[in-house]
């Protein structure tokens, strides 16, 4: 039985492969700098969520992007 890959909304195999290449080529210093820059982004927030609520949070985010 063949399994179907499921990608995030608006993603495809090409985009996933590009992301993998990006992180495979990245040095440790570049990786740390990218992580630190994410915390400086004023358009996003990092929130700790209990694992049992994570599927609901992902669903809400998907609904948000589907309505935009």
N, C-alpha and C positions, 0 to 999 in steps of 0.2 A: 504494500500500500504506500503510495507516494504521499509525502507530507507537503503542505503548502506553507511557504515562508510568509510570515506576516510582518510587515514593516510599519513603523510609526506613520501616523497620518501625514500625507504628502511626501513620504520618503519612498525610494525604490532601491533596487540592488546597486545601481550606479552610485547613488549618494552614500550608501553604507560603505561601499568599497573605498570611496574617496575619503571618508572619515577614518577608516582603518589605516589607509596610507598615511594620512596626516599624523596620526598618533604613533605609527610605527617609525616614522622619520624624525620625530621630535626628540631632542635631547632632554635629559633630566632637568637642566636649567630652564629650557623653554617650557617644559611641562609645569614646573613650579610657577613660572611667571604667568602662564595662562590661568592657572588656578587662582593666583593672587588677584589678577585682573578681574576675574569673575566676581570676587567679593567687593570690588570697587565699583561695579556697575550699579548705577542708581535706578535702573529700570527693572531690577530683579531683586528677589529676596530669597534667602535660604531659610527653610523652616524644617524643624525636626518633627516628623510625623510617625506615630506608632505604626509598625508594619501592618497590622490588621486593617488600618485605615487607608493604606497606600492605594489599593485598587479603586477606592472611592475618589480619592484625590485625583488619580490619573483620569478617571472617567469625567470628573468635573472639568479638568483641563482640556480634554478632548472635546467636550461639548462646547466649551468656550471658543476654541479654535474653529470648530465646525460652524459656529454662528458668525464668525468674523468675515 
